[in-house]
């Protein structure tokens, strides 16, 4: 489970409800326990989740326990961040990136 209350655990079972039907933008972090860059990115995702609480939902999806959704969206490498708005993928960020890169992508889809 995620480190902070700001992060949602997303699975194949709750993905449509939590992400596609959300009335606010959602960023999903596709990761795995064995992935080094995913572990390096996790604290940044946690910071972003706290900073954007109330504006953006942030979820994490373990690609090993929920393989269907990553396949559906063509996630081939992890970590991958997908930003959804109105049920559609708006942005895709692959690999480790800094917080500024994530926030720049999110700010395009957040009502200030």
C-alpha positions as a Markdown table, in Angstrom:
| # | Residue | x | y | z |
|---|---|---|---|---|
| 1 | Unk | 0.0 | 0.0 | 0.0 |
| 2 | Unk | 1.1 | 3.5 | -0.7 |
| 3 | Unk | 3.0 | 5.6 | 1.8 |
| 4 | Unk | 0.6 | 8.5 | 2.2 |
| 5 | Unk | -3.1 | 9.0 | 2.4 |
| 6 | Unk | -2.9 | 11.1 | -0.8 |
| 7 | Unk | -2.1 | 8.0 | -2.9 |
| 8 | Unk | -4.7 | 5.5 | -4.1 |
| 9 | Unk | -3.9 | 1.9 | -4.7 |
| 10 | Unk | -5.2 | 1.3 | -8.3 |
| 11 | Unk | -5.8 | -2.3 | -9.5 |
| 12 | Unk | -7.3 | -3.9 | -12.6 |
| 13 | Unk | -10.6 | -4.2 | -10.6 |
| 14 | Unk | -11.0 | -0.6 | -9.5 |
| 15 | Unk | -9.3 | 1.2 | -12.4 |
| 16 | Unk | -12.4 | 2.1 | -14.4 |
| 17 | Unk | -14.2 | 3.5 | -11.4 |
| 18 | Unk | -11.2 | 5.3 | -9.8 |
| 19 | Unk | -9.5 | 6.6 | -12.9 |
| 20 | Unk | -11.7 | 6.6 | -16.0 |
| 21 | Unk | -14.8 | 7.9 | -14.1 |
| 22 | Unk | -13.0 | 10.4 | -12.0 |
| 23 | Unk | -14.2 | 14.0 | -12.3 |
| 24 | Unk | -10.7 | 15.3 | -11.7 |
| 25 | Unk | -7.4 | 14.5 | -13.5 |
| 26 | Unk | -5.7 | 11.3 | -12.4 |
| 27 | Unk | -2.0 | 10.4 | -12.5 |
| 28 | Unk | -1.3 | 6.7 | -12.3 |
| 29 | Unk | 2.2 | 5.5 | -11.5 |
| 30 | Unk | 2.8 | 2.0 | -13.1 |
| 31 | Unk | 5.5 | 0.3 | -11.0 |
| 32 | Unk | 6.8 | -3.0 | -9.6 |
| 33 | Unk | 8.5 | -4.0 | -6.4 |
| 34 | Unk | 11.7 | -5.2 | -8.2 |
| 35 | Unk | 12.1 | -2.0 | -10.3 |
| 36 | Unk | 14.9 | 0.2 | -9.0 |
| 37 | Unk | 13.9 | 3.4 | -10.9 |
| 38 | Unk | 10.4 | 2.9 | -9.6 |
| 39 | Unk | 11.7 | 3.0 | -6.1 |
| 40 | Unk | 13.7 | 6.1 | -6.9 |
| 41 | Unk | 10.6 | 7.8 | -8.4 |
| 42 | Unk | 8.2 | 6.8 | -5.5 |
| 43 | Unk | 9.2 | 9.7 | -3.1 |
| 44 | Unk | 8.7 | 12.2 | -5.9 |
| 45 | Unk | 5.2 | 10.8 | -6.7 |
| 46 | Unk | 4.4 | 11.0 | -3.0 |
| 47 | Unk | 5.4 | 14.7 | -2.9 |
| 48 | Unk | 3.4 | 15.5 | -6.0 |
| 49 | Unk | 0.4 | 13.6 | -4.5 |
| 50 | Unk | 0.6 | 15.8 | -1.4 |
| 51 | Unk | 1.1 | 19.0 | -3.3 |
| 52 | Unk | -1.8 | 18.4 | -5.7 |
| 53 | Unk | -4.2 | 16.9 | -3.1 |
| 54 | Unk | -7.7 | 18.0 | -4.0 |
| 55 | Unk | -6.8 | 18.9 | -7.6 |
| 56 | Unk | -5.4 | 15.6 | -9.0 |
| 57 | Unk | -5.9 | 12.1 | -7.9 |
| 58 | Unk | -2.7 | 10.1 | -7.7 |
| 59 | Unk | -2.7 | 6.3 | -7.9 |
| 60 | Unk | -0.1 | 3.6 | -8.0 |
| 61 | Unk | -0.6 | 0.4 | -9.9 |
| 62 | Unk | 1.7 | -2.7 | -9.3 |
| 63 | Unk | 2.1 | -4.1 | -12.8 |
| 64 | Unk | 2.7 | -7.6 | -11.5 |
| 65 | Unk | -0.5 | -7.9 | -9.5 |
| 66 | Unk | -2.6 | -6.0 | -12.1 |
| 67 | Unk | -1.2 | -6.9 | -15.6 |
| 68 | Unk | -4.4 | -6.2 | -17.6 |
| 69 | Unk | -4.5 | -2.4 | -17.4 |
| 70 | Unk | -0.8 | -1.7 | -18.3 |
| 71 | Unk | -1.3 | -4.0 | -21.3 |
| 72 | Unk | -4.5 | -2.1 | -22.3 |
| 73 | Unk | -2.6 | 1.2 | -22.3 |
| 74 | Unk | 0.6 | -0.1 | -23.9 |
| 75 | Unk | 2.8 | 0.3 | -20.8 |
| 76 | Unk | 6.0 | -1.5 | -21.8 |
| 77 | Unk | 8.6 | 0.1 | -19.5 |
| 78 | Unk | 8.3 | 1.1 | -15.9 |
| 79 | Unk | 8.1 | 3.4 | -14.2 |
| 80 | Unk | 5.5 | 5.0 | -16.4 |
| 81 | Unk | 3.2 | 7.8 | -15.4 |
| 82 | Unk | 0.0 | 8.2 | -17.3 |
| 83 | Unk | -2.2 | 11.3 | -16.7 |
| 84 | Unk | -5.9 | 10.8 | -17.4 |
| 85 | Unk | -8.5 | 13.4 | -17.8 |
| 86 | Unk | -12.1 | 12.7 | -18.8 |
| 87 | Unk | -11.2 | 9.0 | -19.2 |
| 88 | Unk | -8.5 | 9.6 | -21.8 |
| 89 | Unk | -4.7 | 9.5 | -21.5 |
| 90 | Unk | -3.4 | 13.1 | -21.8 |
| 91 | Unk | 0.2 | 12.6 | -21.0 |
| 92 | Unk | 2.7 | 9.8 | -20.7 |
| 93 | Unk | 6.0 | 10.0 | -18.9 |
| 94 | Unk | 8.4 | 7.0 | -19.1 |
| 95 | Unk | 11.3 | 6.4 | -16.8 |
| 96 | Unk | 12.7 | 8.4 | -13.8 |
| 97 | Unk | 12.0 | 12.1 | -14.1 |
| 98 | Unk | 12.3 | 15.0 | -11.6 |
| 99 | Unk | 9.3 | 16.6 | -9.8 |
| 100 | Unk | 9.4 | 19.6 | -12.1 |
| 101 | Unk | 8.8 | 17.5 | -15.2 |
| 102 | Unk | 5.8 | 15.8 | -13.6 |
| 103 | Unk | 4.3 | 19.1 | -12.3 |
| 104 | Unk | 4.8 | 20.7 | -15.8 |
| 105 | Unk | 2.7 | 17.8 | -17.3 |
| 106 | Unk | 0.1 | 18.0 | -14.6 |
| 107 | Unk | -0.3 | 21.8 | -14.7 |
| 108 | Unk | -1.6 | 21.5 | -18.3 |
| 109 | Unk | -4.6 | 19.6 | -17.0 |
| 110 | Unk | -5.3 | 21.2 | -13.6 |
| 111 | Unk | -7.7 | 24.0 | -13.1 |
| 112 | Unk | -5.7 | 26.5 | -11.1 |
